[in-house]
Amino acid sequence: MPNYLHKIYSVILCVLCYTATYAQTTSRKIRYEVEAGTYLSSTSTNPFWIRSNQYGEIPLESQGFTLRAQIQKEYDPYLSSKKGKGKFSYGYGARAVLNAGRINQVLISELYGKLRYGAVELSAGRRRGIIGLVDSTLSSGSYIWSGNALPMPKVEISIPNYMPLFKNGLIAVKGNYAHGWFGRNDSLDNSYLHQKSLYIRLGKPSWRFKVYGGFNHQVQWGGRLLYNRVDNGVKITRYGTDWETYLYVVNGKSLYTLDTLVVQNGAASAEGGNRVGNHLGSLDLGLEYESENSRWLFYRQSFYEAGALFYLNNVADGLNGISFVRKNAQFGIIRVVFEYLQTSSQGGSISSGRTSISQLRGAEDYFNNGRYIDGWVYKGQTIGTPYIMPLRYTSGLPQNLDSNPNRIVNNRVEVYTLGIMSRIGNVDLLTRFTSSQNFGNYYYPPFSISQKSFQQQFIVPVNKYTFTVNLAYDSEGVLQENYGLNFLIKRTF
């Protein structure tokens, strides 16, 4: 199956790139960008709000120079008109990043093609995106898929925007179904991503009130082990990738009816006493109120990983947000977002493996997994909320807490975040302040450490150039005390 899917991915990407390269582009704009800048800080690392939620483009290490180039083509605007409904359109994008300094790297942070027919889209490649119900412009980061890590290569079919099921627009849906590749990390090679989501909007577009609800399901599965693992006296070299395994991945079926580990040719096809792969995601709810001059959005993300949410054990945990927007505002405060993130409960300290009571499914150990020991991490960075970060990012904590630098040792946090977008003259400003309390992990020695982070961004357009200045500060806590500066110049063609 993996080779088969990989071939499909390659063929689709080639077709899309060929179409994007050779199809006629008359009256269709293509956007080009070139950007250069530098990162400076008072320590050897970049502050939290300079490097977080930047799609893996900004390294942990500071004192560096960056150069970026991007090309992007969006869908033909004709597709959105009544006459263009039901027509095919295509788009593509590529983005390369060169970082030089304490760390030297070349990143292809985006390379994708996409086809669209009506409301349905087919895409392949690395592509930026956020999953979950949040205010994506100012959110501190959607819990499960925040845009913190480098985009993962995927093949995806989706309805990216809400599509009405009836002519009156009372009920609308959007969602996706995708297969992705984790590639190689410290403990596993060639593991895969299964991803799907479904979100529903209740309320006509013209209504002041609208209700939103939905879920997303993420699974890391398959892969060849790069470390020695023995389960029930049997050496495991890889995890299953056959069709039967894939069906267990998709439906999330529990295998608690199996008493023993099923191993065929060194592959653990059925992980006895567990589900196949590392399953996690969120259930989201939202309420929107819109008037002529403003828009309010209230949202809540609840987390599931090891079954505690089913029994409401970890119902106290969640991402709660309020977003306020002044519509058509040209100056002053334009958008405000306040969020409260709690992950400190995790259903309590007693895990299902240490009790025979099925309802006690605590110590969910968010973003960590016993079989996929690098956790919910891609290319060394957390895929989900940046507040739950690998050990090597916690510069204020002892680095000998775990031998694996990608291990997440601080996933019990309580975080308050305030973000403000405003405009003074032709200068756009973004102000963000975070205050967190960090409690470590149920499996490590407990601690309670406060942390504060601040960001002030200035964006000044001058003709076809855009100047961006980021000032950031971290207090001493799970991070070192740190002052940072990020300066960028962008030219758009």
For each residue, the residues with C-beta under 8 A, 3 or more apart:
1: 4 5 241 242 243 246
2: 5 6 190 192 222 241
3: 6 7
4: 1 7 8
5: 1 2 8 9 155 179 192
6: 2 3 9 10 181
7: 3 4 10 11
8: 4 5 11 12 155
9: 5 6 12 13 124 153 155 179 181
10: 6 7 13 14
11: 7 8 14 15
12: 8 9 15 16 113 122 124 155
13: 9 10 16 17 112 113 124 125
14: 10 11 17 18
15: 11 12 18 19 113
16: 12 13 19 20 90 92 112 113 114 115 123 124 125
17: 13 14 20 21 92 113
18: 14 15 21 22
19: 15 16 22 23 90 113 115
20: 16 17 23 73 90 91 92 113
21: 17 18
22: 18 19
23: 19 20 90
24:
25: 28 30 73
26:
27:
28: 25 73 76
29: 73 74
30: 25 71 72 73
31: 70 71 72 73 74 492 493
32: 69 70 71 492 493
33: 68 69 70 71 72 490 491 492 493
34: 68 69 70 490 491 493
35: 66 67 68 69 70 488 489 490 491
36: 65 66 67 68 488 489
37: 65 66 468 486 487 488 489
38: 64 65 66 486 487
39: 46 50 58 62 63 64 65 66 101 484 485 486
40: 62 63 484 485 486
41: 44 45 46 47 50 62 63 482 483 484 485
42: 481 482 483 484
43: 62 395 480 481 482
44: 41 61 62 63 102
45: 41 51 60 61 62 395 480 482
46: 39 41 50 51 58 59 60 61 62 472 484 486
47: 41 50 51 453 455 472 473 474 479 482 483 484
48: 51 52 386 434 453 472 474 479
49: 52 432 434 453 454 455 470 472
50: 39 41 46 47 54 58 455 470 472 484 486
51: 45 46 47 48 54 58 59 60
52: 48 49 141 148 386
53: 140 141 146 147 148 386
54: 50 51 57 58 147 148
55: 109 128 147 148 149 150 151
56: 107 109 148 149 150 151 378 379 381
57: 54 66 68 97 99 107 109 150
58: 39 46 50 51 54 66 99 486
59: 46 51 64 99 102 103 105
60: 45 46 51 103 392 393
61: 44 45 46 64 101 102 103
62: 39 40 41 43 44 45 46 101 102 484
63: 39 40 41 44 101 102
64: 38 39 59 61 99 100 101 102 103
65: 36 37 38 39 99 100 101
66: 35 36 37 38 39 57 58 97 98 99 100 488
67: 35 36 97 98 100
68: 33 34 35 36 57 95 96 97 98
69: 32 33 34 35 95 96
70: 31 32 33 34 35 93 94 95 96 110
71: 30 31 32 33 92 93 94 95
72: 30 31 33 91 92 93 94
73: 20 25 28 29 30 31 90 91 92 93
74: 29 31 91
75: 79 80 89 90 91 116
76: 28 79 84 89
77: 80 81
78: 81 83 84 87 89
79: 75 76 84 85 87 89 116
80: 75 77 84
81: 77 78 84 85
82: 85
83: 78
84: 76 78 79 80 81 87 89
85: 79 81 82 118
86: 117 118
87: 78 79 84 117
88: 115 116 117
89: 75 76 78 79 84 115 116
90: 16 19 20 23 73 75 113 114 115 116
91: 20 72 73 74 75 113 114 116
92: 16 17 20 71 72 73 112 113 114
93: 70 71 72 73 110 111 112 127
94: 70 71 72 108 110 111 112
95: 68 69 70 71 108 109 110 111
96: 68 69 70 106 107 108 109
97: 57 66 67 68 105 106 107 108 109
98: 66 67 68 105 106 107
99: 57 58 59 64 65 66 103 104 105 106 107
100: 64 65 66 67 104
101: 39 61 62 63 64 65 104
102: 44 59 61 62 63 64
103: 59 60 61 64 99
104: 99 100 101
105: 59 97 98 99
106: 96 97 98 99
107: 56 57 96 97 98 99 150
108: 94 95 96 97 111 126
109: 55 56 57 95 96 97 126 128 150 151
110: 70 93 94 95 125 126 127 128 151
111: 93 94 95 108 125 126
112: 13 16 92 93 94 123 124 125 126 127
113: 12 13 15 16 17 19 20 90 91 92 123 124 125
114: 16 90 91 92 121 122 123 124 127
115: 16 19 88 89 90 121 122 123
116: 75 79 88 89 90 91 120 121 122
117: 86 87 88 120
118: 85 86
119: 159 161 163
120: 116 117 157 158 159
121: 114 115 116 156 157 158 159 160
122: 12 114 115 116 156 157
123: 16 112 113 114 115 127 154 155 156 158
124: 9 12 13 16 112 113 114 153 154 155 156
125: 13 16 110 111 112 113 153 154
126: 108 109 110 111 112 150 151 152 153 154
127: 93 110 112 114 123 151 154
128: 55 109 110 147 151
129: 145 147 151
130: 134 136 139 142 145 146 147
131: 142 144 145 195 197 216
132: 142 143 144 145 216 282 284 301 319
133: 142 199 212 214 284 285 286 299 301
134: 130 139 142 299 301 319 321
135: 138 139 297 299 321 323 335 337
136: 130 139 142
137: 335 337 421
138: 135 323 335 336 337 419 420 421 430 432
139: 130 134 135 136 142 146 321 337 339 419
140: 53 339 341 385 386 387 415 417 419 432 434
141: 52 53 146 147 148 384 385 386 387
142: 130 131 132 133 134 136 139 145 146 147 282 301 319 384 385
143: 132 146 282 301 303 319 341 384 385
144: 131 132 216 218 280 281 282 301 303 383 384
145: 129 130 131 132 142 216 218 383 384
146: 53 130 139 141 142 143 382 383 384 385 386
147: 53 54 55 128 129 130 141 142
148: 52 53 54 55 56 141 381 382 383 384 385 386
149: 55 56 152 377 378 379 381 382 383
150: 55 56 57 107 109 126 378 379 381
151: 55 56 109 110 126 127 128 129
152: 126 149 180 181 182 193 378 383
153: 9 124 125 126 180 181
154: 123 124 125 126 127 178 179 180 181 193 195
155: 5 8 9 12 123 124 178 179 180
156: 121 122 123 124 176 177 178 179 195
157: 120 121 122 176 177 178
158: 120 121 123 174 175 176 177 178
159: 119 120 121 162 163 173 174 175 176
160: 121 174 176
161: 119 174
162: 159 172 173 174 199 201
163: 119 159 172 173 174
164: 167 168 169 170 171 172
165: 171 172 173
166: 169 170 171
167: 164
168: 164 204
169: 164 166 172 204 205
170: 164 166 202 203 204
171: 164 165 166 200 201 202
172: 162 163 164 165 169 200 201
173: 159 162 163 165 198 199 200 201
174: 158 159 160 161 162 163 198 199 201
175: 158 159 196 197 198 199 214
176: 156 157 158 159 160 195 196 197
177: 156 157 158 195 196
178: 154 155 156 157 158 193 194 195 196
179: 5 9 154 155 156 192 193 194 195
180: 152 153 154 155 192 193 194 195
181: 6 9 152 153 154 190 192 193
182: 152 185 188 190 191 192 193 220 223 378
183: 189 190
184: 188 189 190
185: 182 188 189 191 374 377 378 379 380 406
186: 226 374 404 406
187: 225 226 227 372 373 374 404
188: 182 184 185 191 223 224 225 226 372 373 374
189: 183 184 185 223 224 226
190: 2 181 182 183 184 222 223 224
191: 182 185 188 220 221 222 223 239 372
192: 2 5 179 180 181 182 220 221 222 223 241
193: 152 154 178 179 180 181 182 218 219 220
194: 178 179 180 217 218 219 221 246 249 250 277
195: 131 154 156 176 177 178 179 180 216 217 218 219
196: 175 176 177 178 216 217 250
197: 131 175 176 214 215 216 217
198: 173 174 175 214 215
199: 133 162 173 174 175 212 213 214 215 284
200: 171 172 173 212 213 214
201: 162 171 172 173 174 210 211 212
202: 170 171 210 211 212 213
203: 170 207 209 210 211 288
204: 168 169 170 207
205: 169
206:
207: 203 204 210
208: 289 290 291
209: 203 287 288 289
210: 201 202 203 207 287 288 290
211: 201 202 203 285 286 287 288
212: 133 199 200 201 202 284 285 286 287 288 299
213: 199 200 202 284 285 286
214: 133 175 197 198 199 200 283 284
215: 197 198 199 281 282 283 284
216: 131 132 144 145 195 196 197 281 282 284
217: 194 195 196 197 252 279 281
218: 144 145 193 194 195 279 280 281 376
219: 193 194 195 249 252 277 278 279 280
220: 182 191 192 193 223 277 278 369 372 376
221: 191 192 194 239 241 245 246 249 276 277 278
222: 2 190 191 192 238 239 240 241 245 277
223: 182 188 189 190 191 192 220 238 239 372
224: 188 189 190 237 238
225: 187 188 228 229 236 237 238 239
226: 186 187 188 189
227: 187 373
228: 225 235
229: 225 235 236 371
230: 233 234 235 236
231: 234 236 261 263 268
232: 260 261 272
233: 230
234: 230 231 261 263
235: 228 229 230 266
236: 225 229 230 231 239 261 263 266 267 268
237: 224 225 266 267
238: 222 223 224 225 241 266 267 268
239: 191 221 222 223 225 236 245 267 268 271 276 277 371
240: 222 244 245 264 267 268 269 270 276
241: 1 2 192 221 222 238 245 246 267
242: 1 245 246 269
243: 1 246 247
244: 240 247 248 269
245: 221 222 239 240 241 242 248 249 269 270 276
246: 1 194 221 241 242 243 249 250
247: 243 244 250 251
248: 244 245 251 252 253 255 270 275 276
249: 194 219 221 245 246 252 276 277
250: 194 196 246 247
251: 247 248
252: 217 219 248 249 275 279
253: 248 275
254: 257 274 275
255: 248 258 270 271 272 273 274 275 276
256: 273 274
257: 254
258: 255 261 262 270 272 273
259: 272 273
260: 232 272
261: 231 232 234 236 258 268 270 271 272 273
262: 258 268 269 270 272
263: 231 234 236 266 267 268 269
264: 240 267 269
265:
266: 235 236 237 238 263
267: 236 237 238 239 240 241 263 264
268: 231 236 238 239 240 261 262 263 271
269: 240 242 244 245 262 263 264
270: 240 245 248 255 258 261 262 276
271: 239 255 261 268 274 275 276 277 371
272: 232 255 258 259 260 261 262
273: 255 256 258 259 261
274: 254 255 256 271 371
275: 248 252 253 254 255 271 279
276: 221 239 240 245 248 249 255 270 271
277: 194 219 220 221 222 239 249 271 372
278: 219 220 221 369 371 372 376
279: 217 218 219 252 275 305
280: 144 218 219 303 304 305 366 367 376
281: 144 215 216 217 218 303 304 305
282: 132 142 143 144 215 216 301 302 303 304 319
283: 214 215 301 302 304 309
284: 132 133 199 212 213 214 215 216 299 300 301 302
285: 133 211 212 213 299 300
286: 133 211 212 213 297 298 299 300
287: 209 210 211 212 297 298 299
288: 203 209 210 211 212 295 296 297 298
289: 208 209 295 296
290: 208 210 294 295 296
291: 208 294 295
292: 327
293: 326 327 328
294: 290 291 324 325 326 327
295: 288 289 290 291 323 324 325 327
296: 288 289 290 322 323 324 325
297: 135 286 287 288 321 322 323
298: 286 287 288 321 322 323
299: 133 134 135 212 284 285 286 287 319 320 321 323
300: 284 285 286 318 319 320 321
301: 132 133 134 142 143 144 282 283 284 318 319
302: 282 283 284 309 315 317 318
303: 143 144 280 281 282 309 314 317 318 343 364 366
304: 280 281 282 283 307 308 309 310
305: 279 280 281 308 364 365 366
306: 351 352 361 364 365
307: 304 310 311 352 361
308: 304 305 311 313 314 346 347 361 362 364
309: 283 302 303 304 312 313 314 315
310: 304 307 361
311: 307 308 347 358 359 361
312: 309 315
313: 308 309 345 347 348 359 360 361 362
314: 303 308 309 317 345 346 347 362 364
315: 302 309 312 318
316: 342 345
317: 302 303 314 342 343 344 345 346
318: 300 301 302 303 315 341 342
319: 132 134 142 143 282 299 300 301 339 340 341 385
320: 299 300 339 340 341
321: 134 135 139 297 298 299 300 337 338 339 340
322: 296 297 298 337 338 339
323: 135 138 295 296 297 298 299 335 336 337
324: 294 295 296 335 336 337
325: 294 295 296 334 335
326: 293 294 329 332 333 334 335
327: 292 293 294 295
328: 293
329: 326 332 333 334 423
330: 423
331: 423 424 425
332: 326 329 422 423
333: 326 329 336 420 421 422
334: 325 326 329 421 422 423
335: 135 137 138 323 324 325 326 419 420 421
336: 138 323 324 333 418 419 420 421
337: 135 137 138 139 321 322 323 324 417 418 419 420
338: 321 322 416 417 418 419
339: 139 140 319 320 321 322 415 416 417 419
340: 319 320 321 414 415 416 417
341: 140 143 318 319 320 385 387 413 414 415 417
342: 316 317 318 345 413 414 415
343: 303 317 346 366 387 388 411 412 413 414
344: 317 412 413 414 437 439
345: 313 314 316 317 342 348
346: 308 314 317 343 362 363 364 365 366 411 412 442
347: 308 311 313 314 360 361 362 363 364
348: 313 345 360 362 363
349: 362 363 442
350: 354 355 360 362 363
351: 306 354 355 361 362 363 364 365 442
352: 306 307 355 358 360 361 362
353:
354: 350 351
355: 350 351 352 360
356:
357: 360
358: 311 352 361
359: 311 313
360: 313 347 348 350 352 355 357
361: 306 307 308 310 311 313 347 351 352 358 364
362: 308 313 314 346 347 348 349 350 351 352 442
363: 346 347 348 349 350 351 442 443
364: 303 305 306 308 314 346 347 351 361
365: 305 306 346 351 368 369 411 441 442 443
366: 280 303 305 343 346 376 388 408 411
367: 280 375 376 377 382 384 388 408 411
368: 365 373 375 376 407 408 411 441
369: 220 278 365 372 373 375 376
370: 373
371: 229 239 271 274 278
372: 187 188 191 220 223 277 278 369 375
373: 187 188 227 368 369 370 404 407
374: 185 186 187 188 377 404 406 407
375: 367 368 369 372 390 406 407 408
376: 218 220 278 280 366 367 368 369 382 383 384 408
377: 149 185 367 374 380 381 382 383 390 406 408
378: 56 149 150 152 182 185 381 383
379: 56 149 150 185
380: 185 377 390 392 406
381: 56 148 149 150 377 378 390
382: 146 148 149 367 376 377 385 386 388 389 390 408
383: 144 145 146 148 149 152 376 377 378
384: 141 142 143 144 145 146 148 367 376 388
385: 140 141 142 143 146 148 319 341 382 388
386: 48 52 53 140 141 146 148 382 389
387: 140 141 341 343 413 415 436
388: 343 366 367 382 384 385 408 410 411 413
389: 382 386 393 394 408 410
390: 375 377 380 381 382 393 394 405 406 407 408
391: 394 397 399 401 402 404 405 406 407 408 409
392: 60 380 399 405 406
393: 60 389 390
394: 389 390 391 397 409 410 478 479
395: 43 45 479 480
396: 449 451 476 477 478 479 480
397: 391 394 401 409 410 478
398: 401
399: 391 392 405
400:
401: 391 397 398 407 409 444
402: 391 405 407 409 444
403: 407
404: 186 187 373 374 391 407
405: 390 391 392 399 402
406: 185 186 374 375 377 380 390 391 392
407: 368 373 374 375 390 391 401 402 403 404
408: 366 367 368 375 376 377 382 388 389 390 391 411 441
409: 391 394 397 401 402 440 441 444
410: 388 389 394 397 413 438 439 440 441 478
411: 343 346 365 366 367 368 388 408 441
412: 343 344 346 438 439 440 441 442
413: 341 342 343 344 387 388 410 436 437 438 439
414: 340 341 342 343 344 436 437 439
415: 140 339 340 341 342 387 434 435 436 437
416: 338 339 340 434 435 436
417: 140 337 338 339 340 341 432 433 434
418: 336 337 338 432 433 434
419: 138 139 140 335 336 337 338 339 430 431 432
420: 138 333 335 336 337 429 430 431 432
421: 137 138 333 334 335 336 428 429 430
422: 332 333 334 428 429 431
423: 329 330 331 332 334 426 427 428 429
424: 331 427 429
425: 331
426: 423 460 461
427: 423 424 458 459 460
428: 421 422 423 458 459 460
429: 420 421 422 423 424 456 457 458 459
430: 138 419 420 421 455 456 457 459
431: 419 420 422 455 456 457
432: 49 138 140 417 418 419 420 454 455
433: 417 418 452 453 454 455
434: 48 49 140 415 416 417 418 451 452 453 454
435: 415 416 450 451 452
436: 387 413 414 415 416 450 451 452 453 477
437: 344 413 414 415 448 449 450 451
438: 410 412 413 447 448 449 450 451 477 478
439: 344 410 412 413 414 446 447 448
440: 409 410 412 444 445 446 447
441: 365 368 408 409 410 411 412 444
442: 346 349 351 362 363 365 412
443: 363 365
444: 401 402 409 440 441
445: 440
446: 439 440
447: 438 439 440
448: 437 438 439
449: 396 437 438 477 478
450: 435 436 437 438 475 477
451: 396 434 435 436 437 438 474 475 477 478 479
452: 433 434 435 436 474 475 477
453: 47 48 49 433 434 436 472 473 474 475 479
454: 49 432 433 434 472 473
455: 47 49 50 430 431 432 433 470 471 472
456: 429 430 431 470 471 472
457: 429 430 431 468 469 470 471
458: 427 428 429 467 468 469
459: 427 428 429 430 466 467 468
460: 426 427 428 466 467 468
461: 426 465 466 467
462: 465 466 467
463:
464: 491 492 493
465: 461 462 489 490 491 492
466: 459 460 461 462 489 490 492
467: 458 459 460 461 462 487 488 489 490
468: 37 457 458 459 460 486 487 488 489 490
469: 457 458 485 486 487 488
470: 49 50 455 456 457 484 485 486 487
471: 455 456 457 484 485
472: 46 47 48 49 50 453 454 455 456 482 483 484 485 486
473: 47 453 454 482 483 484
474: 47 48 451 452 453 477 479 480 481 482 484
475: 450 451 452 453 479 481
476: 396 479 480 481
477: 396 436 438 449 450 451 452 474
478: 394 396 397 410 438 449 451
479: 47 48 394 395 396 451 453 474 475 476 482
480: 43 45 395 396 474 476
481: 42 43 474 475 476
482: 41 42 43 45 47 472 473 474 479
483: 41 42 47 472 473
484: 39 40 41 42 46 47 50 62 470 471 472 473 474
485: 39 40 41 469 470 471 472
486: 37 38 39 40 46 50 58 468 469 470 472
487: 37 38 467 468 469 470
488: 35 36 37 66 467 468 469
489: 35 36 37 465 466 467 468
490: 33 34 35 465 466 467 468
491: 33 34 35 464 465
492: 31 32 33 464 465 466
493: 31 32 33 34 464
